[in-house]
Amino acid sequence: MKVGLISDTHGFLDKKVFHYFKEVDEIWHAGDIGTEDILSKLLEFKPTIAVWGNIDGGKLRVSCKEGEIFERGGVRVLITHIAGKPPRYNREVLSLVKKYQPKLLVCGHSHILKVMPDKENDLLFMNPGAAGRHGFHKVRTLLRFELVDSEIKNLEVVELGPRSEKLASHPSK
Protein backbone atom coordinates (compact mmCIF):
# COMPACT_ATOMS: atom_id res chain seq x y z
CA MET A 1 0.00 0.00 0.00
CA LYS A 2 1.31 3.45 -0.99
CA VAL A 3 0.60 6.35 1.37
CA GLY A 4 0.77 10.09 0.87
CA LEU A 5 1.27 11.94 4.16
CA ILE A 6 0.48 15.64 4.50
CA SER A 7 -0.12 18.06 7.36
CA ASP A 8 -0.66 21.70 8.20
CA THR A 9 -2.23 22.84 4.95
CA HIS A 10 -3.93 25.70 6.84
CA GLY A 11 -6.47 26.22 4.06
CA PHE A 12 -3.98 26.06 1.16
CA LEU A 13 -3.68 22.97 -1.04
CA ASP A 14 -0.94 23.18 -3.66
CA LYS A 15 -2.00 21.64 -7.00
CA LYS A 16 1.30 19.75 -7.01
CA VAL A 17 -0.06 17.56 -4.20
CA PHE A 18 -2.31 15.82 -6.73
CA HIS A 19 0.68 15.09 -8.95
CA TYR A 20 2.81 13.71 -6.12
CA PHE A 21 -0.07 11.68 -4.71
CA LYS A 22 -1.35 10.29 -8.03
CA GLU A 23 0.16 6.84 -7.36
CA VAL A 24 -0.79 6.57 -3.66
CA ASP A 25 -3.59 4.32 -2.46
CA GLU A 26 -4.49 6.49 0.51
CA ILE A 27 -3.82 10.00 1.81
CA TRP A 28 -3.31 10.73 5.50
CA HIS A 29 -3.69 14.31 6.73
CA ALA A 30 -2.23 14.96 10.19
CA GLY A 31 -4.34 18.01 11.05
CA ASP A 32 -4.60 21.77 10.68
CA ILE A 33 -6.52 21.18 7.48
CA GLY A 34 -7.93 24.70 7.53
CA THR A 35 -11.14 24.37 5.50
CA GLU A 36 -13.75 21.76 4.66
CA ASP A 37 -12.96 22.42 0.98
CA ILE A 38 -9.41 21.07 1.41
CA LEU A 39 -10.72 17.87 2.97
CA SER A 40 -13.37 17.52 0.25
CA LYS A 41 -10.79 17.86 -2.54
CA LEU A 42 -8.57 15.20 -0.96
CA LEU A 43 -11.53 12.84 -0.40
CA GLU A 44 -12.67 13.28 -4.02
CA PHE A 45 -9.15 12.45 -5.21
CA LYS A 46 -8.21 9.45 -3.02
CA PRO A 47 -9.41 7.66 0.11
CA THR A 48 -8.30 9.97 2.93
CA ILE A 49 -7.86 9.63 6.66
CA ALA A 50 -7.69 13.01 8.36
CA VAL A 51 -7.54 14.20 11.95
CA TRP A 52 -8.38 17.70 13.12
CA GLY A 53 -5.75 20.07 14.39
CA ASN A 54 -5.76 22.99 16.77
CA ILE A 55 -6.80 25.52 14.09
CA ASP A 56 -9.63 23.32 12.80
CA GLY A 57 -13.08 24.03 14.09
CA GLY A 58 -16.73 23.53 13.33
CA LYS A 59 -17.44 21.00 10.62
CA LEU A 60 -13.87 19.64 10.50
CA ARG A 61 -14.10 18.61 14.15
CA VAL A 62 -17.39 16.89 13.36
CA SER A 63 -16.16 15.08 10.23
CA CYS A 64 -12.69 14.18 11.59
CA LYS A 65 -11.49 12.73 14.86
CA GLU A 66 -8.75 14.07 17.12
CA GLY A 67 -6.84 10.85 16.59
CA GLU A 68 -7.10 7.63 14.61
CA ILE A 69 -5.70 4.17 15.28
CA PHE A 70 -5.80 1.72 12.39
CA GLU A 71 -3.79 -0.93 10.58
CA ARG A 72 -2.49 -0.86 7.00
CA GLY A 73 -0.11 -3.32 5.38
CA GLY A 74 0.42 -5.07 8.69
CA VAL A 75 1.49 -1.81 10.41
CA ARG A 76 -0.53 -0.39 13.32
CA VAL A 77 -0.72 3.39 12.97
CA LEU A 78 -1.57 6.16 15.43
CA ILE A 79 -2.22 9.54 13.81
CA THR A 80 -2.94 12.74 15.70
CA HIS A 81 -2.09 16.41 15.25
CA ILE A 82 -0.19 17.23 18.44
CA ALA A 83 1.97 14.45 19.86
CA GLY A 84 5.03 16.08 21.39
CA LYS A 85 8.60 15.01 20.75
CA PRO A 86 9.87 11.45 20.68
CA PRO A 87 10.12 9.62 23.00
CA ARG A 88 8.46 12.03 25.47
CA TYR A 89 5.02 12.55 24.00
CA ASN A 90 2.18 14.43 25.64
CA ARG A 91 0.30 12.49 28.29
CA GLU A 92 -2.66 11.53 26.07
CA VAL A 93 -0.52 10.32 23.15
CA LEU A 94 1.86 8.42 25.43
CA SER A 95 -1.16 6.66 26.96
CA LEU A 96 -2.36 5.66 23.46
CA VAL A 97 1.13 4.50 22.50
CA LYS A 98 1.34 2.29 25.59
CA LYS A 99 -2.19 0.93 25.09
CA TYR A 100 -2.15 0.25 21.32
CA GLN A 101 1.60 -0.16 20.66
CA PRO A 102 1.62 1.34 17.15
CA LYS A 103 4.63 0.77 14.91
CA LEU A 104 4.07 4.17 13.29
CA LEU A 105 3.18 7.43 15.06
CA VAL A 106 2.17 10.25 12.70
CA CYS A 107 1.63 13.85 13.74
CA GLY A 108 1.87 17.40 12.49
CA HIS A 109 1.68 20.72 14.35
CA SER A 110 5.37 21.64 14.63
CA HIS A 111 5.79 22.38 10.90
CA ILE A 112 9.14 20.57 11.25
CA LEU A 113 9.76 17.62 8.95
CA LYS A 114 11.00 14.79 11.12
CA VAL A 115 11.23 11.03 10.66
CA MET A 116 13.04 9.12 13.38
CA PRO A 117 12.97 5.82 15.19
CA ASP A 118 11.74 5.92 18.77
CA LYS A 119 13.52 2.95 20.32
CA GLU A 120 12.04 3.57 23.75
CA ASN A 121 8.50 3.07 22.42
CA ASP A 122 9.44 0.69 19.57
CA LEU A 123 7.93 2.80 16.78
CA LEU A 124 8.76 5.09 13.90
CA PHE A 125 7.84 8.75 14.38
CA MET A 126 6.79 10.74 11.28
CA ASN A 127 5.93 14.39 10.91
CA PRO A 128 5.65 15.46 7.25
CA GLY A 129 6.30 19.12 8.05
CA ALA A 130 3.87 21.69 6.68
CA ALA A 131 2.35 21.79 3.19
CA GLY A 132 0.59 25.13 3.65
CA ARG A 133 1.72 28.73 3.51
CA HIS A 134 0.99 29.67 7.12
CA GLY A 135 3.80 29.28 9.66
CA PHE A 136 7.52 29.74 10.07
CA HIS A 137 8.74 26.87 7.85
CA LYS A 138 10.68 27.90 4.76
CA VAL A 139 9.87 24.95 2.50
CA ARG A 140 6.51 23.17 2.13
CA THR A 141 6.90 19.41 2.45
CA LEU A 142 5.05 16.10 2.41
CA LEU A 143 6.01 12.43 2.62
CA ARG A 144 5.34 9.33 0.52
CA PHE A 145 6.04 5.76 1.58
CA GLU A 146 4.87 2.18 1.26
CA LEU A 147 3.55 -0.28 3.82
CA VAL A 148 4.53 -3.79 2.75
CA ASP A 149 4.52 -6.99 4.82
CA SER A 150 4.46 -5.10 8.13
CA GLU A 151 7.32 -2.81 7.08
CA ILE A 152 7.62 0.84 6.10
CA LYS A 153 9.56 1.10 2.85
CA ASN A 154 10.58 3.55 0.13
CA LEU A 155 10.13 6.69 2.20
CA GLU A 156 10.40 9.87 0.13
CA VAL A 157 10.46 13.51 1.17
CA VAL A 158 8.80 15.80 -1.36
CA GLU A 159 9.51 19.52 -1.36
CA LEU A 160 6.61 21.50 -2.80
CA GLY A 161 8.48 24.80 -2.89
CA PRO A 162 8.98 27.86 -0.70
CA ARG A 163 6.34 28.67 1.91
CA SER A 164 5.57 32.08 0.42
CA GLU A 165 6.07 34.14 -2.71
CA LYS A 166 8.40 36.40 -0.70
CA LEU A 167 10.66 33.41 -0.07
CA ALA A 168 10.40 32.39 -3.72
CA SER A 169 11.53 35.86 -4.79
CA HIS A 170 14.35 35.94 -2.23
CA PRO A 171 15.68 32.39 -1.81
CA SER A 172 18.53 33.60 0.41
CA LYS A 173 16.09 34.63 3.15
CORGIKA-V889403 format. One record per helix or strand of 2 or more residues. SS is the DSSP state (H for helix, E for strand). FROM is the first residue (numbers start at 0). LEN is the number of residues. If there is no record, write none. Layout:
BEGIN
ss:from:len
SS:FROM:LEN
SS:FROM:LEN
END
This chain:
BEGIN
ss:from:len
E:1:5
H:15:5
E:25:4
H:35:10
E:46:5
H:57:6
E:66:6
E:74:6
E:83:2
E:87:2
H:90:10
E:103:4
E:112:6
E:122:6
E:138:10
E:150:12
H:164:5
END
